[in-house]
Amino acid sequence: MSMPPSALAASHWHANLQLLFRRVGSDTRLVASRHQGPLYVQRPFYPEGRDLAHVYLLHPPGGMVSGDRLDLELELEEESRVLCTTPGAGRAYRARADRSVQEQSNHLRVARGSTLEWFPQELIVFPEAQVRVKTQVELDTDALFAGWDISVLGLPASGRPFLAGRLDQRLVLLEAGKCILNEHLRLDMAQPELFYARAGLHGMPVNGIFIAGPFEQSVLQSLPYEQMREASQVTAENSLSSAICRFGRLDRYIVGRYLGHCAQQARTCFLAWWALLRPLLMQRPLCLPAIWST
């Protein structure tokens, strides 16, 4: 039995969350938090000291259904420092018969002298979902950023491949108004050539992108490239399905990519890179969010 239009509209969630961080003395504080709908944030944690806030984004429904939209606006004022993550994977469930889009938008603004680490856990795109996701990062002069974007197509561990559905995924990075990266994946399994192509996803359901920078030119010459290559090789060798894990330089940034069958493997490789790069970019050793171990 079809759902009446009034009930269908009522089942759509449009949730938004606006967060503002400010440096107060030596502390980074969450000074403003506004939300509508089921999108929240826990109070900040300070495992590395009061100057760097660890923040966990919460979406109680656990996933998006047809017609849902999640909007996040995160702003860091000058000299503030934030690490932002999620307690678990995001999900985009099978779309309804009307194929209405499930949409998520992340707008991240990082002011002069601030640092943002953006490490959401993976987005699982269920078979027959209709998903649009965009993350836009705007860095001011002397701002620093590290982050990743990982998506899982279908439910490979359960033997449910992504044979139908759409994913429109974009990551945009601007530095002082200049576009550094505009990564756009537009996949429609009604025309699956991109999914199987060697110039596409190689038929692999998990893809991820990692980016960190901007590094000083003098530091770029001495980054631990060999150790990073070793981490990539370990990832490929530990894979039972010939994962691809590589990185390179883009202007003053390091950009890495993963293609394979395991989101945990993608995170492991990205974290190995970040453990090597964080002391050189942000003068801090790696500190994993506590929520990941619970």
C-alpha positions in Angstrom: 0.0 0.0 0.0 1.4 3.4 -1.0 2.0 6.1 1.6 -0.3 9.2 1.3 1.5 12.4 0.4 0.9 14.0 3.8 2.5 11.1 5.6 5.3 10.9 3.2 6.2 14.6 3.8 5.9 14.2 7.5 8.5 11.3 7.4 11.1 13.6 5.9 13.7 15.0 8.3 15.4 18.3 7.5 18.0 18.6 10.3 20.7 21.3 10.6 23.4 22.1 13.1 25.5 25.3 13.4 28.6 25.3 15.5 30.9 28.2 16.3 34.3 27.8 18.0 36.4 30.6 19.5 39.8 30.9 21.2 39.3 32.3 24.7 42.6 32.8 26.4 44.4 29.5 25.8 41.1 27.6 25.4 39.2 26.6 22.3 35.5 26.8 23.3 32.2 26.0 21.6 30.6 29.4 22.0 27.4 28.8 19.9 25.4 25.7 19.0 22.1 25.9 17.2 20.2 22.9 15.9 16.9 21.9 14.3 15.9 18.3 14.0 17.9 15.2 15.0 21.4 16.5 14.6 23.4 17.3 17.7 26.8 17.6 19.2 28.2 16.4 22.5 30.1 18.8 24.8 33.7 19.1 23.7 36.4 16.9 25.2 40.0 18.0 25.8 42.3 14.9 25.8 45.2 17.0 24.4 44.7 20.1 26.5 42.3 23.0 26.5 43.5 24.5 23.3 42.2 21.7 21.1 38.6 20.6 21.3 37.5 17.0 20.3 33.9 17.1 19.1 31.5 14.3 18.3 28.6 14.8 15.9 25.4 12.8 16.7 22.6 11.8 14.4 20.3 9.7 16.6 18.2 8.2 13.7 21.5 6.5 12.6 20.8 7.0 8.9 19.0 8.9 6.1 15.8 7.8 4.4 14.2 9.3 1.2 13.8 13.0 1.4 16.0 13.5 4.5 18.5 16.4 4.5 21.3 17.0 7.0 23.1 20.4 7.0 26.1 21.1 9.1 27.8 24.5 9.4 31.0 24.5 11.4 33.0 27.7 11.9 36.4 28.1 13.6 37.4 31.7 14.6 41.0 32.7 14.6 43.6 30.6 16.4 41.0 27.9 17.5 41.7 24.2 17.2 39.1 21.4 16.6 39.0 17.7 15.9 35.6 16.6 14.7 34.4 13.0 14.2 31.3 10.8 14.5 30.7 7.9 16.9 29.8 5.5 14.1 29.3 5.1 10.4 26.6 7.1 8.7 23.9 5.3 6.6 21.8 6.1 3.6 19.0 3.5 3.4 17.2 2.2 0.3 15.2 5.0 -1.3 11.4 4.9 -1.6 9.6 4.2 -4.9 9.6 8.0 -5.6 13.4 7.9 -5.5 13.6 11.2 -3.6 17.2 12.1 -2.7 18.9 11.6 0.7 21.2 14.7 1.1 24.0 15.8 3.4 25.8 19.1 3.2 28.9 20.0 5.3 30.2 23.6 5.2 33.4 24.0 7.2 35.0 27.4 7.6 38.5 27.7 9.2 39.8 31.2 10.1 43.4 32.5 10.1 45.7 30.5 12.3 43.1 27.8 13.1 43.4 24.0 12.6 40.6 21.6 11.8 40.8 17.8 11.7 37.7 16.4 10.0 37.4 12.6 10.5 33.8 11.4 10.1 33.4 7.6 10.0 32.4 6.1 6.7 29.1 6.6 4.9 27.4 3.3 4.0 25.2 3.7 0.9 22.6 0.9 0.9 21.6 -0.8 -2.4 19.0 1.4 -4.2 19.8 4.5 -2.2 19.7 7.9 -3.9 22.4 10.0 -2.2 23.9 13.4 -2.6 26.8 14.5 -0.3 28.9 17.6 -0.4 31.7 18.8 1.9 33.1 22.2 1.4 36.1 23.4 3.3 37.1 27.1 3.3 40.5 27.8 4.7 41.7 31.3 5.5 45.4 32.3 5.3 47.6 30.3 7.7 44.7 27.9 8.5 45.5 24.1 8.5 43.3 21.2 7.6 43.4 17.4 7.6 40.4 15.2 6.8 39.0 12.3 4.9 35.9 11.2 3.1 35.1 7.4 3.0 32.1 5.8 1.4 30.9 2.2 1.2 28.7 1.1 -1.7 26.3 -1.6 -0.8 26.8 -4.0 2.0 29.8 -6.1 0.9 30.2 -7.9 4.2 26.6 -9.2 3.9 26.9 -10.1 0.2 24.6 -7.3 -0.9 26.4 -5.4 -3.7 25.4 -2.0 -5.0 23.7 -3.1 -8.1 21.2 -0.2 -8.3 21.1 3.4 -6.9 23.0 6.6 -7.2 25.8 8.4 -5.3 26.7 12.0 -6.0 29.7 12.9 -3.7 31.8 16.0 -3.8 34.7 17.3 -1.7 35.8 20.9 -2.3 38.7 22.6 -0.6 39.4 26.4 -0.9 42.4 28.2 0.4 42.1 32.0 0.7 39.3 31.8 -2.0 41.4 29.7 -4.4 40.1 26.2 -5.3 42.7 23.6 -4.4 40.6 20.5 -4.8 37.2 19.8 -6.4 36.7 16.0 -6.1 33.4 14.9 -7.6 32.1 11.3 -7.9 28.8 10.9 -9.8 27.8 7.3 -9.9 24.5 5.9 -11.3 24.3 2.2 -11.4 21.8 2.4 -14.3 25.0 3.1 -16.3 27.6 1.1 -14.3 30.6 1.6 -16.5 32.3 4.1 -14.1 32.0 1.6 -11.2 33.8 -1.2 -13.1 36.3 0.9 -15.2 40.0 1.0 -14.4 39.8 4.7 -14.6 36.8 4.6 -12.2 36.3 2.4 -9.1 37.8 -0.9 -10.4 34.6 -2.6 -9.2 35.5 -2.0 -5.6 32.8 -0.9 -3.1 34.9 1.2 -0.7 36.5 4.4 -1.8 38.2 7.1 0.3 40.1 10.3 -0.1 42.6 11.8 2.4 43.9 15.4 2.4 46.3 17.3 4.7 47.9 20.7 4.4 49.0 23.3 3.5 52.6 22.4 4.4 55.4 24.9 4.3 57.5 24.5 1.2 60.6 23.7 3.3 58.7 21.0 5.1 57.3 19.4 1.9 60.9 18.5 0.9 61.4 16.5 4.1 58.1 14.7 4.6 58.3 11.0 5.4 57.3 9.8 2.0 59.1 6.4 2.3 57.3 5.6 5.5 54.0 6.6 4.0 54.7 4.4 1.0 55.5 1.5 3.4 52.1 2.1 5.1 50.4 2.0 1.7 52.2 -1.2 0.8 51.2 -2.9 4.1 47.6 -2.0 3.4 47.7 -3.5 -0.1 49.5 -6.6 1.1 47.0 -7.2 4.0 44.1 -6.9 1.6 42.6 -10.1 0.2 41.2 -8.2 -2.8 44.1 -6.1 -4.2 43.3 -2.8 -2.5 44.8 0.3 -4.1 46.2 2.9 -1.6 48.3 5.7 -2.9 49.2 9.3 -2.3 50.8 12.3 -3.9 51.3 16.0 -3.7 48.8 18.7 -4.8 50.3 22.1 -4.5 51.3 22.3 -0.8 48.9 19.4 0.2 49.2 15.7 0.5 46.3 13.9 -1.1 45.8 10.1 -0.8 43.2 7.7 -2.1 42.0 4.2 -1.2 40.0 1.7 -3.3 39.2 -1.6 -1.8 36.6 -3.7 0.1 37.1 -2.6 3.7 36.4 0.7 5.3 38.4 -0.2 8.4 41.4 -0.9 6.1 40.9 2.6 4.6 40.9 4.2 8.0 43.9 2.2 9.1 46.0 3.4 6.1 44.8 7.0 6.4 45.6 7.0 10.2 49.1 5.6 9.5 49.7 8.6 7.1 48.3 11.0 9.6 50.4 9.7 12.4 53.4 10.6 10.3 52.2 13.9 9.0 50.5 15.4 12.1 53.7 16.2 14.0 55.0 18.1 11.0 51.8 20.0 10.1 50.3 20.6 13.5 53.2 20.0 15.9 51.2 17.3 17.8 51.5 13.5 18.0 48.6 11.4 16.9 45.7 11.3 19.4 42.8 9.1 18.5 39.3 10.2 19.5 38.2 8.2 22.6 34.8 7.5 21.0 36.4 5.2 18.4 37.4 2.7 21.2 34.0 2.4 22.8 
